[in-house]
Each structure stands twice: as structure tokens, then as C-alpha cells.
Amino acid sequence: MKFSPGDVVMLKSGSVPLTVVAATEEGIALTWYADTEETFHSAILPADCLVTTAHEVDEEDGGDGEGFGGVE
């Protein structure tokens, strides 16, 4: 499966939403935010373990469609 920067994916086994940063020779470069740790993480994983997913902005979080949940 082909992934492009900005695609929202998750592990086939289940995970938080992961954002594709780039496709590299090593695999798919991903980033995600961990609410429990209040920090961003990144990893490079094999494309075979990922699936695309529909991701919607949670309106309760103040998402305005212009970035990180309405942060000004």
C-alpha cells in the first residue's frame, strides 16, 4: 500500500492515529501525539503493519480546522 505525507494511519493491530511524515527506504516515517504524556513521538515502521483510517477533528477539543485544535 502506498502512503503519502499527511495520511492518517494506524497499526493493523490497533493504535492511536498516526500521521505519515514521509516514505523512506527504511519504511514509513510517522509522528503522533501521546495525550497521556503530553508529547509528540516519531517512529519508522514497515508499511505492511499500517492501514489508512478516516480521522475527524474532535469539535469538543476546539478544533477549528486550522491546526492543532484551535491553538492560536
mmJSON file of the N, C-alpha and C atoms, coordinates in Angstrom:
{"data_MODEL":{"atom_site":{
"group_PDB":["ATOM","ATOM","ATOM","ATOM","ATOM","ATOM","ATOM","ATOM","ATOM","ATOM","ATOM","ATOM","ATOM","ATOM","ATOM","ATOM","ATOM","ATOM","ATOM","ATOM","ATOM","ATOM","ATOM","ATOM","ATOM","ATOM","ATOM","ATOM","ATOM","ATOM","ATOM","ATOM","ATOM","ATOM","ATOM","ATOM","ATOM","ATOM","ATOM","ATOM","ATOM","ATOM","ATOM","ATOM","ATOM","ATOM","ATOM","ATOM","ATOM","ATOM","ATOM","ATOM","ATOM","ATOM","ATOM","ATOM","ATOM","ATOM","ATOM","ATOM","ATOM","ATOM","ATOM","ATOM","ATOM","ATOM","ATOM","ATOM","ATOM","ATOM","ATOM","ATOM","ATOM","ATOM","ATOM","ATOM","ATOM","ATOM","ATOM","ATOM","ATOM","ATOM","ATOM","ATOM","ATOM","ATOM","ATOM","ATOM","ATOM","ATOM","ATOM","ATOM","ATOM","ATOM","ATOM","ATOM","ATOM","ATOM","ATOM","ATOM","ATOM","ATOM","ATOM","ATOM","ATOM","ATOM","ATOM","ATOM","ATOM","ATOM","ATOM","ATOM","ATOM","ATOM","ATOM","ATOM","ATOM","ATOM","ATOM","ATOM","ATOM","ATOM","ATOM","ATOM","ATOM","ATOM","ATOM","ATOM","ATOM","ATOM","ATOM","ATOM","ATOM","ATOM","ATOM","ATOM","ATOM","ATOM","ATOM","ATOM","ATOM","ATOM","ATOM","ATOM","ATOM","ATOM","ATOM","ATOM","ATOM","ATOM","ATOM","ATOM","ATOM","ATOM","ATOM","ATOM","ATOM","ATOM","ATOM","ATOM","ATOM","ATOM","ATOM","ATOM","ATOM","ATOM","ATOM","ATOM","ATOM","ATOM","ATOM","ATOM","ATOM","ATOM","ATOM","ATOM","ATOM","ATOM","ATOM","ATOM","ATOM","ATOM","ATOM","ATOM","ATOM","ATOM","ATOM","ATOM","ATOM","ATOM","ATOM","ATOM","ATOM","ATOM","ATOM","ATOM","ATOM","ATOM","ATOM","ATOM","ATOM","ATOM","ATOM","ATOM","ATOM","ATOM","ATOM","ATOM","ATOM","ATOM","ATOM","ATOM","ATOM","ATOM","ATOM","ATOM"],
"id":[1,2,3,4,5,6,7,8,9,10,11,12,13,14,15,16,17,18,19,20,21,22,23,24,25,26,27,28,29,30,31,32,33,34,35,36,37,38,39,40,41,42,43,44,45,46,47,48,49,50,51,52,53,54,55,56,57,58,59,60,61,62,63,64,65,66,67,68,69,70,71,72,73,74,75,76,77,78,79,80,81,82,83,84,85,86,87,88,89,90,91,92,93,94,95,96,97,98,99,100,101,102,103,104,105,106,107,108,109,110,111,112,113,114,115,116,117,118,119,120,121,122,123,124,125,126,127,128,129,130,131,132,133,134,135,136,137,138,139,140,141,142,143,144,145,146,147,148,149,150,151,152,153,154,155,156,157,158,159,160,161,162,163,164,165,166,167,168,169,170,171,172,173,174,175,176,177,178,179,180,181,182,183,184,185,186,187,188,189,190,191,192,193,194,195,196,197,198,199,200,201,202,203,204,205,206,207,208,209,210,211,212,213,214,215,216],
"type_symbol":["N","C","C","N","C","C","N","C","C","N","C","C","N","C","C","N","C","C","N","C","C","N","C","C","N","C","C","N","C","C","N","C","C","N","C","C","N","C","C","N","C","C","N","C","C","N","C","C","N","C","C","N","C","C","N","C","C","N","C","C","N","C","C","N","C","C","N","C","C","N","C","C","N","C","C","N","C","C","N","C","C","N","C","C","N","C","C","N","C","C","N","C","C","N","C","C","N","C","C","N","C","C","N","C","C","N","C","C","N","C","C","N","C","C","N","C","C","N","C","C","N","C","C","N","C","C","N","C","C","N","C","C","N","C","C","N","C","C","N","C","C","N","C","C","N","C","C","N","C","C","N","C","C","N","C","C","N","C","C","N","C","C","N","C","C","N","C","C","N","C","C","N","C","C","N","C","C","N","C","C","N","C","C","N","C","C","N","C","C","N","C","C","N","C","C","N","C","C","N","C","C","N","C","C","N","C","C","N","C","C","N","C","C","N","C","C"],
"label_atom_id":["N","CA","C","N","CA","C","N","CA","C","N","CA","C","N","CA","C","N","CA","C","N","CA","C","N","CA","C","N","CA","C","N","CA","C","N","CA","C","N","CA","C","N","CA","C","N","CA","C","N","CA","C","N","CA","C","N","CA","C","N","CA","C","N","CA","C","N","CA","C","N","CA","C","N","CA","C","N","CA","C","N","CA","C","N","CA","C","N","CA","C","N","CA","C","N","CA","C","N","CA","C","N","CA","C","N","CA","C","N","CA","C","N","CA","C","N","CA","C","N","CA","C","N","CA","C","N","CA","C","N","CA","C","N","CA","C","N","CA","C","N","CA","C","N","CA","C","N","CA","C","N","CA","C","N","CA","C","N","CA","C","N","CA","C","N","CA","C","N","CA","C","N","CA","C","N","CA","C","N","CA","C","N","CA","C","N","CA","C","N","CA","C","N","CA","C","N","CA","C","N","CA","C","N","CA","C","N","CA","C","N","CA","C","N","CA","C","N","CA","C","N","CA","C","N","CA","C","N","CA","C","N","CA","C","N","CA","C","N","CA","C","N","CA","C","N","CA","C","N","CA","C"],
"label_alt_id":[null,null,null,null,null,null,null,null,null,null,null,null,null,null,null,null,null,null,null,null,null,null,null,null,null,null,null,null,null,null,null,null,null,null,null,null,null,null,null,null,null,null,null,null,null,null,null,null,null,null,null,null,null,null,null,null,null,null,null,null,null,null,null,null,null,null,null,null,null,null,null,null,null,null,null,null,null,null,null,null,null,null,null,null,null,null,null,null,null,null,null,null,null,null,null,null,null,null,null,null,null,null,null,null,null,null,null,null,null,null,null,null,null,null,null,null,null,null,null,null,null,null,null,null,null,null,null,null,null,null,null,null,null,null,null,null,null,null,null,null,null,null,null,null,null,null,null,null,null,null,null,null,null,null,null,null,null,null,null,null,null,null,null,null,null,null,null,null,null,null,null,null,null,null,null,null,null,null,null,null,null,null,null,null,null,null,null,null,null,null,null,null,null,null,null,null,null,null,null,null,null,null,null,null,null,null,null,null,null,null,null,null,null,null,null,null],
"label_comp_id":["MET","MET","MET","LYS","LYS","LYS","PHE","PHE","PHE","SER","SER","SER","PRO","PRO","PRO","GLY","GLY","GLY","ASP","ASP","ASP","VAL","VAL","VAL","VAL","VAL","VAL","MET","MET","MET","LEU","LEU","LEU","LYS","LYS","LYS","SER","SER","SER","GLY","GLY","GLY","SER","SER","SER","VAL","VAL","VAL","PRO","PRO","PRO","LEU","LEU","LEU","THR","THR","THR","VAL","VAL","VAL","VAL","VAL","VAL","ALA","ALA","ALA","ALA","ALA","ALA","THR","THR","THR","GLU","GLU","GLU","GLU","GLU","GLU","GLY","GLY","GLY","ILE","ILE","ILE","ALA","ALA","ALA","LEU","LEU","LEU","THR","THR","THR","TRP","TRP","TRP","TYR","TYR","TYR","ALA","ALA","ALA","ASP","ASP","ASP","THR","THR","THR","GLU","GLU","GLU","GLU","GLU","GLU","THR","THR","THR","PHE","PHE","PHE","HIS","HIS","HIS","SER","SER","SER","ALA","ALA","ALA","ILE","ILE","ILE","LEU","LEU","LEU","PRO","PRO","PRO","ALA","ALA","ALA","ASP","ASP","ASP","CYS","CYS","CYS","LEU","LEU","LEU","VAL","VAL","VAL","THR","THR","THR","THR","THR","THR","ALA","ALA","ALA","HIS","HIS","HIS","GLU","GLU","GLU","VAL","VAL","VAL","ASP","ASP","ASP","GLU","GLU","GLU","GLU","GLU","GLU","ASP","ASP","ASP","GLY","GLY","GLY","GLY","GLY","GLY","ASP","ASP","ASP","GLY","GLY","GLY","GLU","GLU","GLU","GLY","GLY","GLY","PHE","PHE","PHE","GLY","GLY","GLY","GLY","GLY","GLY","VAL","VAL","VAL","GLU","GLU","GLU"],
"label_asym_id":["A","A","A","A","A","A","A","A","A","A","A","A","A","A","A","A","A","A","A","A","A","A","A","A","A","A","A","A","A","A","A","A","A","A","A","A","A","A","A","A","A","A","A","A","A","A","A","A","A","A","A","A","A","A","A","A","A","A","A","A","A","A","A","A","A","A","A","A","A","A","A","A","A","A","A","A","A","A","A","A","A","A","A","A","A","A","A","A","A","A","A","A","A","A","A","A","A","A","A","A","A","A","A","A","A","A","A","A","A","A","A","A","A","A","A","A","A","A","A","A","A","A","A","A","A","A","A","A","A","A","A","A","A","A","A","A","A","A","A","A","A","A","A","A","A","A","A","A","A","A","A","A","A","A","A","A","A","A","A","A","A","A","A","A","A","A","A","A","A","A","A","A","A","A","A","A","A","A","A","A","A","A","A","A","A","A","A","A","A","A","A","A","A","A","A","A","A","A","A","A","A","A","A","A","A","A","A","A","A","A","A","A","A","A","A","A"],
"label_entity_id":["1","1","1","1","1","1","1","1","1","1","1","1","1","1","1","1","1","1","1","1","1","1","1","1","1","1","1","1","1","1","1","1","1","1","1","1","1","1","1","1","1","1","1","1","1","1","1","1","1","1","1","1","1","1","1","1","1","1","1","1","1","1","1","1","1","1","1","1","1","1","1","1","1","1","1","1","1","1","1","1","1","1","1","1","1","1","1","1","1","1","1","1","1","1","1","1","1","1","1","1","1","1","1","1","1","1","1","1","1","1","1","1","1","1","1","1","1","1","1","1","1","1","1","1","1","1","1","1","1","1","1","1","1","1","1","1","1","1","1","1","1","1","1","1","1","1","1","1","1","1","1","1","1","1","1","1","1","1","1","1","1","1","1","1","1","1","1","1","1","1","1","1","1","1","1","1","1","1","1","1","1","1","1","1","1","1","1","1","1","1","1","1","1","1","1","1","1","1","1","1","1","1","1","1","1","1","1","1","1","1","1","1","1","1","1","1"],
"label_seq_id":[1,1,1,2,2,2,3,3,3,4,4,4,5,5,5,6,6,6,7,7,7,8,8,8,9,9,9,10,10,10,11,11,11,12,12,12,13,13,13,14,14,14,15,15,15,16,16,16,17,17,17,18,18,18,19,19,19,20,20,20,21,21,21,22,22,22,23,23,23,24,24,24,25,25,25,26,26,26,27,27,27,28,28,28,29,29,29,30,30,30,31,31,31,32,32,32,33,33,33,34,34,34,35,35,35,36,36,36,37,37,37,38,38,38,39,39,39,40,40,40,41,41,41,42,42,42,43,43,43,44,44,44,45,45,45,46,46,46,47,47,47,48,48,48,49,49,49,50,50,50,51,51,51,52,52,52,53,53,53,54,54,54,55,55,55,56,56,56,57,57,57,58,58,58,59,59,59,60,60,60,61,61,61,62,62,62,63,63,63,64,64,64,65,65,65,66,66,66,67,67,67,68,68,68,69,69,69,70,70,70,71,71,71,72,72,72],
"pdbx_PDB_ins_code":[null,null,null,null,null,null,null,null,null,null,null,null,null,null,null,null,null,null,null,null,null,null,null,null,null,null,null,null,null,null,null,null,null,null,null,null,null,null,null,null,null,null,null,null,null,null,null,null,null,null,null,null,null,null,null,null,null,null,null,null,null,null,null,null,null,null,null,null,null,null,null,null,null,null,null,null,null,null,null,null,null,null,null,null,null,null,null,null,null,null,null,null,null,null,null,null,null,null,null,null,null,null,null,null,null,null,null,null,null,null,null,null,null,null,null,null,null,null,null,null,null,null,null,null,null,null,null,null,null,null,null,null,null,null,null,null,null,null,null,null,null,null,null,null,null,null,null,null,null,null,null,null,null,null,null,null,null,null,null,null,null,null,null,null,null,null,null,null,null,null,null,null,null,null,null,null,null,null,null,null,null,null,null,null,null,null,null,null,null,null,null,null,null,null,null,null,null,null,null,null,null,null,null,null,null,null,null,null,null,null,null,null,null,null,null,null],
"Cartn_x":[0.842,0.0,0.889,0.483,1.251,0.709,1.611,1.239,1.895,1.179,1.686,1.755,2.651,2.71,1.339,0.973,-0.326,-1.394,-1.181,-2.15,-2.247,-3.453,-3.655,-3.824,-2.978,-2.959,-3.01,-3.103,-2.985,-2.39,-1.922,-1.414,-2.561,-2.317,-3.348,-3.881,-3.042,-3.452,-4.173,-4.268,-4.934,-3.931,-4.227,-3.344,-4.029,-3.36,-3.809,-3.584,-4.227,-3.955,-2.491,-1.892,-0.503,-0.495,0.315,0.391,1.658,1.486,2.625,3.416,4.716,5.615,6.307,6.754,7.461,7.548,7.735,8.039,9.534,10.244,11.695,12.052,13.307,13.759,13.613,13.693,13.585,12.141,11.189,9.78,9.02,7.925,7.082,7.406,7.816,8.111,6.795,6.561,5.295,5.522,4.506,4.508,3.12,3.043,1.76,1.914,0.778,0.757,0.22,0.936,0.507,-0.115,-1.449,-2.161,-1.676,-1.454,-1.087,0.27,1.149,2.483,2.617,1.609,1.611,2.887,3.196,4.4,4.213,4.985,4.972,6.002,5.695,6.595,6.767,7.816,8.007,8.651,8.426,8.987,8.968,9.761,9.719,9.278,8.158,7.583,7.389,7.36,7.099,5.677,5.532,4.219,3.232,3.717,2.842,2.065,2.5,1.798,0.829,0.613,-0.234,-1.455,-2.526,-3.727,-4.168,-4.779,-5.303,-6.586,-6.898,-8.095,-8.689,-9.988,-10.64,-10.444,-10.035,-9.817,-10.556,-11.352,-12.107,-11.631,-11.71,-11.355,-12.434,-12.032,-12.969,-13.378,-14.62,-15.102,-15.051,-15.146,-15.084,-13.707,-12.687,-11.334,-11.062,-12.077,-11.901,-11.273,-11.333,-10.738,-11.403,-10.601,-11.144,-10.738,-10.129,-9.71,-8.445,-7.822,-6.637,-5.434,-5.246,-4.06,-4.383,-3.616,-3.694,-4.832,-6.05,-7.176,-7.464,-7.253,-7.609,-6.553,-5.345,-4.282,-3.97,-3.891,-3.633,-2.186],
"Cartn_y":[-1.174,0.0,1.239,2.256,3.49,4.512,5.147,6.181,7.494,8.597,9.927,10.783,11.77,12.665,13.281,13.284,13.811,12.756,11.564,10.48,10.131,9.827,9.368,7.856,7.159,5.698,5.181,3.885,3.243,1.864,1.271,-0.092,-1.033,-2.066,-3.062,-3.685,-3.764,-4.349,-3.343,-2.079,-1.038,-0.096,1.196,2.198,3.552,4.546,5.923,6.327,7.408,7.877,8.3,7.897,8.211,9.008,10.047,10.854,10.508,10.227,9.911,11.189,11.124,12.241,12.041,10.809,10.507,9.005,8.617,7.219,7.164,6.304,6.196,4.775,4.545,3.19,2.259,2.827,2.034,1.682,2.481,2.267,3.579,3.638,4.826,5.623,6.882,7.758,8.335,8.189,8.578,9.496,10.294,11.08,11.008,11.136,11.13,11.827,12.254,12.935,11.981,11.855,10.995,11.875,11.843,12.652,12.388,11.13,10.78,11.348,11.526,12.062,13.52,14.027,15.386,15.675,14.755,14.903,14.224,14.671,14.056,12.936,11.925,10.795,10.596,9.887,9.54,8.169,7.532,6.202,5.932,4.967,4.461,3.01,2.703,1.364,0.803,-0.528,-1.142,-0.825,-0.552,-0.243,-1.391,-2.616,-3.786,-3.822,-3.081,-3.119,-1.954,-1.138,0.048,-0.043,0.62,0.775,2.231,2.728,4.091,4.107,5.26,5.403,6.782,6.88,8.185,8.844,10.095,10.813,12.134,12.404,13.644,14.475,15.802,16.7,16.609,16.443,16.386,17.807,18.171,19.53,19.919,18.954,19.256,19.753,19.422,19.871,21.266,21.872,23.223,23.273,22.181,22.158,23.161,23.99,24.983,24.701,23.541,23.188,23.9,24.66,25.423,25.054,23.787,23.401,22.569,22.755,21.908,22.302,21.848,22.033,23.468,24.391,25.775,26.57,26.063,26.803,28.056,29.174,30.44,30.83],
"Cartn_z":[0.0,0.0,0.0,-0.726,-0.816,0.183,0.911,1.868,1.467,1.69,1.361,2.618,2.651,3.801,4.09,5.356,5.769,5.937,5.382,5.567,7.046,7.497,8.869,8.812,9.548,9.538,10.968,11.09,12.395,12.192,13.27,13.187,12.872,12.102,11.811,13.093,14.107,15.388,16.281,15.826,16.592,17.236,17.21,17.816,17.788,18.342,18.2,16.746,16.279,14.921,14.777,13.665,13.35,12.051,11.961,10.747,9.976,8.686,7.821,7.552,7.802,7.538,6.194,5.933,4.687,4.496,3.248,2.931,2.649,3.362,3.207,2.783,2.487,2.156,3.354,4.555,5.783,6.131,5.675,5.997,5.959,6.702,6.735,7.995,7.819,8.953,9.463,10.762,11.383,12.572,12.891,14.114,14.729,16.051,16.753,18.084,18.647,19.934,20.981,22.084,23.193,24.27,24.367,25.36,26.776,27.1,28.47,28.868,27.894,28.172,27.759,27.051,26.514,25.717,24.807,23.987,22.63,21.649,20.331,20.28,19.483,19.272,17.774,17.394,15.988,15.898,14.75,14.509,13.013,12.6,11.229,11.327,10.661,10.725,9.322,9.187,7.882,7.405,6.123,5.557,5.758,5.794,5.93,7.238,8.246,9.534,9.704,8.63,8.718,7.814,8.235,7.414,7.5,6.423,6.461,7.272,7.827,8.637,8.419,8.551,8.494,9.847,9.837,11.094,11.028,12.043,12.097,13.272,13.121,14.215,15.27,16.519,17.634,17.977,17.665,17.894,19.363,20.272,21.697,22.099,21.307,21.604,21.051,20.461,19.945,18.576,17.844,16.517,15.602,14.964,14.051,12.611,12.387,11.048,10.603,11.495,11.134,11.986,12.252,13.008,14.219,15.259,16.439,17.365,17.068,17.974,18.346,17.429,17.684,18.434,18.519,19.195,18.394,19.073,18.381,18.441],
"occupancy":[1.0,1.0,1.0,1.0,1.0,1.0,1.0,1.0,1.0,1.0,1.0,1.0,1.0,1.0,1.0,1.0,1.0,1.0,1.0,1.0,1.0,1.0,1.0,1.0,1.0,1.0,1.0,1.0,1.0,1.0,1.0,1.0,1.0,1.0,1.0,1.0,1.0,1.0,1.0,1.0,1.0,1.0,1.0,1.0,1.0,1.0,1.0,1.0,1.0,1.0,1.0,1.0,1.0,1.0,1.0,1.0,1.0,1.0,1.0,1.0,1.0,1.0,1.0,1.0,1.0,1.0,1.0,1.0,1.0,1.0,1.0,1.0,1.0,1.0,1.0,1.0,1.0,1.0,1.0,1.0,1.0,1.0,1.0,1.0,1.0,1.0,1.0,1.0,1.0,1.0,1.0,1.0,1.0,1.0,1.0,1.0,1.0,1.0,1.0,1.0,1.0,1.0,1.0,1.0,1.0,1.0,1.0,1.0,1.0,1.0,1.0,1.0,1.0,1.0,1.0,1.0,1.0,1.0,1.0,1.0,1.0,1.0,1.0,1.0,1.0,1.0,1.0,1.0,1.0,1.0,1.0,1.0,1.0,1.0,1.0,1.0,1.0,1.0,1.0,1.0,1.0,1.0,1.0,1.0,1.0,1.0,1.0,1.0,1.0,1.0,1.0,1.0,1.0,1.0,1.0,1.0,1.0,1.0,1.0,1.0,1.0,1.0,1.0,1.0,1.0,1.0,1.0,1.0,1.0,1.0,1.0,1.0,1.0,1.0,1.0,1.0,1.0,1.0,1.0,1.0,1.0,1.0,1.0,1.0,1.0,1.0,1.0,1.0,1.0,1.0,1.0,1.0,1.0,1.0,1.0,1.0,1.0,1.0,1.0,1.0,1.0,1.0,1.0,1.0,1.0,1.0,1.0,1.0,1.0,1.0,1.0,1.0,1.0,1.0,1.0,1.0],
"B_iso_or_equiv":[0.0,0.0,0.0,0.0,0.0,0.0,0.0,0.0,0.0,0.0,0.0,0.0,0.0,0.0,0.0,0.0,0.0,0.0,0.0,0.0,0.0,0.0,0.0,0.0,0.0,0.0,0.0,0.0,0.0,0.0,0.0,0.0,0.0,0.0,0.0,0.0,0.0,0.0,0.0,0.0,0.0,0.0,0.0,0.0,0.0,0.0,0.0,0.0,0.0,0.0,0.0,0.0,0.0,0.0,0.0,0.0,0.0,0.0,0.0,0.0,0.0,0.0,0.0,0.0,0.0,0.0,0.0,0.0,0.0,0.0,0.0,0.0,0.0,0.0,0.0,0.0,0.0,0.0,0.0,0.0,0.0,0.0,0.0,0.0,0.0,0.0,0.0,0.0,0.0,0.0,0.0,0.0,0.0,0.0,0.0,0.0,0.0,0.0,0.0,0.0,0.0,0.0,0.0,0.0,0.0,0.0,0.0,0.0,0.0,0.0,0.0,0.0,0.0,0.0,0.0,0.0,0.0,0.0,0.0,0.0,0.0,0.0,0.0,0.0,0.0,0.0,0.0,0.0,0.0,0.0,0.0,0.0,0.0,0.0,0.0,0.0,0.0,0.0,0.0,0.0,0.0,0.0,0.0,0.0,0.0,0.0,0.0,0.0,0.0,0.0,0.0,0.0,0.0,0.0,0.0,0.0,0.0,0.0,0.0,0.0,0.0,0.0,0.0,0.0,0.0,0.0,0.0,0.0,0.0,0.0,0.0,0.0,0.0,0.0,0.0,0.0,0.0,0.0,0.0,0.0,0.0,0.0,0.0,0.0,0.0,0.0,0.0,0.0,0.0,0.0,0.0,0.0,0.0,0.0,0.0,0.0,0.0,0.0,0.0,0.0,0.0,0.0,0.0,0.0,0.0,0.0,0.0,0.0,0.0,0.0,0.0,0.0,0.0,0.0,0.0,0.0],
"pdbx_formal_charge":[null,null,null,null,null,null,null,null,null,null,null,null,null,null,null,null,null,null,null,null,null,null,null,null,null,null,null,null,null,null,null,null,null,null,null,null,null,null,null,null,null,null,null,null,null,null,null,null,null,null,null,null,null,null,null,null,null,null,null,null,null,null,null,null,null,null,null,null,null,null,null,null,null,null,null,null,null,null,null,null,null,null,null,null,null,null,null,null,null,null,null,null,null,null,null,null,null,null,null,null,null,null,null,null,null,null,null,null,null,null,null,null,null,null,null,null,null,null,null,null,null,null,null,null,null,null,null,null,null,null,null,null,null,null,null,null,null,null,null,null,null,null,null,null,null,null,null,null,null,null,null,null,null,null,null,null,null,null,null,null,null,null,null,null,null,null,null,null,null,null,null,null,null,null,null,null,null,null,null,null,null,null,null,null,null,null,null,null,null,null,null,null,null,null,null,null,null,null,null,null,null,null,null,null,null,null,null,null,null,null,null,null,null,null,null,null],
"auth_seq_id":[1,1,1,2,2,2,3,3,3,4,4,4,5,5,5,6,6,6,7,7,7,8,8,8,9,9,9,10,10,10,11,11,11,12,12,12,13,13,13,14,14,14,15,15,15,16,16,16,17,17,17,18,18,18,19,19,19,20,20,20,21,21,21,22,22,22,23,23,23,24,24,24,25,25,25,26,26,26,27,27,27,28,28,28,29,29,29,30,30,30,31,31,31,32,32,32,33,33,33,34,34,34,35,35,35,36,36,36,37,37,37,38,38,38,39,39,39,40,40,40,41,41,41,42,42,42,43,43,43,44,44,44,45,45,45,46,46,46,47,47,47,48,48,48,49,49,49,50,50,50,51,51,51,52,52,52,53,53,53,54,54,54,55,55,55,56,56,56,57,57,57,58,58,58,59,59,59,60,60,60,61,61,61,62,62,62,63,63,63,64,64,64,65,65,65,66,66,66,67,67,67,68,68,68,69,69,69,70,70,70,71,71,71,72,72,72],
"auth_comp_id":["MET","MET","MET","LYS","LYS","LYS","PHE","PHE","PHE","SER","SER","SER","PRO","PRO","PRO","GLY","GLY","GLY","ASP","ASP","ASP","VAL","VAL","VAL","VAL","VAL","VAL","MET","MET","MET","LEU","LEU","LEU","LYS","LYS","LYS","SER","SER","SER","GLY","GLY","GLY","SER","SER","SER","VAL","VAL","VAL","PRO","PRO","PRO","LEU","LEU","LEU","THR","THR","THR","VAL","VAL","VAL","VAL","VAL","VAL","ALA","ALA","ALA","ALA","ALA","ALA","THR","THR","THR","GLU","GLU","GLU","GLU","GLU","GLU","GLY","GLY","GLY","ILE","ILE","ILE","ALA","ALA","ALA","LEU","LEU","LEU","THR","THR","THR","TRP","TRP","TRP","TYR","TYR","TYR","ALA","ALA","ALA","ASP","ASP","ASP","THR","THR","THR","GLU","GLU","GLU","GLU","GLU","GLU","THR","THR","THR","PHE","PHE","PHE","HIS","HIS","HIS","SER","SER","SER","ALA","ALA","ALA","ILE","ILE","ILE","LEU","LEU","LEU","PRO","PRO","PRO","ALA","ALA","ALA","ASP","ASP","ASP","CYS","CYS","CYS","LEU","LEU","LEU","VAL","VAL","VAL","THR","THR","THR","THR","THR","THR","ALA","ALA","ALA","HIS","HIS","HIS","GLU","GLU","GLU","VAL","VAL","VAL","ASP","ASP","ASP","GLU","GLU","GLU","GLU","GLU","GLU","ASP","ASP","ASP","GLY","GLY","GLY","GLY","GLY","GLY","ASP","ASP","ASP","GLY","GLY","GLY","GLU","GLU","GLU","GLY","GLY","GLY","PHE","PHE","PHE","GLY","GLY","GLY","GLY","GLY","GLY","VAL","VAL","VAL","GLU","GLU","GLU"],
"auth_asym_id":["A","A","A","A","A","A","A","A","A","A","A","A","A","A","A","A","A","A","A","A","A","A","A","A","A","A","A","A","A","A","A","A","A","A","A","A","A","A","A","A","A","A","A","A","A","A","A","A","A","A","A","A","A","A","A","A","A","A","A","A","A","A","A","A","A","A","A","A","A","A","A","A","A","A","A","A","A","A","A","A","A","A","A","A","A","A","A","A","A","A","A","A","A","A","A","A","A","A","A","A","A","A","A","A","A","A","A","A","A","A","A","A","A","A","A","A","A","A","A","A","A","A","A","A","A","A","A","A","A","A","A","A","A","A","A","A","A","A","A","A","A","A","A","A","A","A","A","A","A","A","A","A","A","A","A","A","A","A","A","A","A","A","A","A","A","A","A","A","A","A","A","A","A","A","A","A","A","A","A","A","A","A","A","A","A","A","A","A","A","A","A","A","A","A","A","A","A","A","A","A","A","A","A","A","A","A","A","A","A","A","A","A","A","A","A","A"],
"auth_atom_id":["N","CA","C","N","CA","C","N","CA","C","N","CA","C","N","CA","C","N","CA","C","N","CA","C","N","CA","C","N","CA","C","N","CA","C","N","CA","C","N","CA","C","N","CA","C","N","CA","C","N","CA","C","N","CA","C","N","CA","C","N","CA","C","N","CA","C","N","CA","C","N","CA","C","N","CA","C","N","CA","C","N","CA","C","N","CA","C","N","CA","C","N","CA","C","N","CA","C","N","CA","C","N","CA","C","N","CA","C","N","CA","C","N","CA","C","N","CA","C","N","CA","C","N","CA","C","N","CA","C","N","CA","C","N","CA","C","N","CA","C","N","CA","C","N","CA","C","N","CA","C","N","CA","C","N","CA","C","N","CA","C","N","CA","C","N","CA","C","N","CA","C","N","CA","C","N","CA","C","N","CA","C","N","CA","C","N","CA","C","N","CA","C","N","CA","C","N","CA","C","N","CA","C","N","CA","C","N","CA","C","N","CA","C","N","CA","C","N","CA","C","N","CA","C","N","CA","C","N","CA","C","N","CA","C","N","CA","C","N","CA","C","N","CA","C","N","CA","C","N","CA","C"],
"pdbx_PDB_model_num":[1,1,1,1,1,1,1,1,1,1,1,1,1,1,1,1,1,1,1,1,1,1,1,1,1,1,1,1,1,1,1,1,1,1,1,1,1,1,1,1,1,1,1,1,1,1,1,1,1,1,1,1,1,1,1,1,1,1,1,1,1,1,1,1,1,1,1,1,1,1,1,1,1,1,1,1,1,1,1,1,1,1,1,1,1,1,1,1,1,1,1,1,1,1,1,1,1,1,1,1,1,1,1,1,1,1,1,1,1,1,1,1,1,1,1,1,1,1,1,1,1,1,1,1,1,1,1,1,1,1,1,1,1,1,1,1,1,1,1,1,1,1,1,1,1,1,1,1,1,1,1,1,1,1,1,1,1,1,1,1,1,1,1,1,1,1,1,1,1,1,1,1,1,1,1,1,1,1,1,1,1,1,1,1,1,1,1,1,1,1,1,1,1,1,1,1,1,1,1,1,1,1,1,1,1,1,1,1,1,1,1,1,1,1,1,1]
}}}
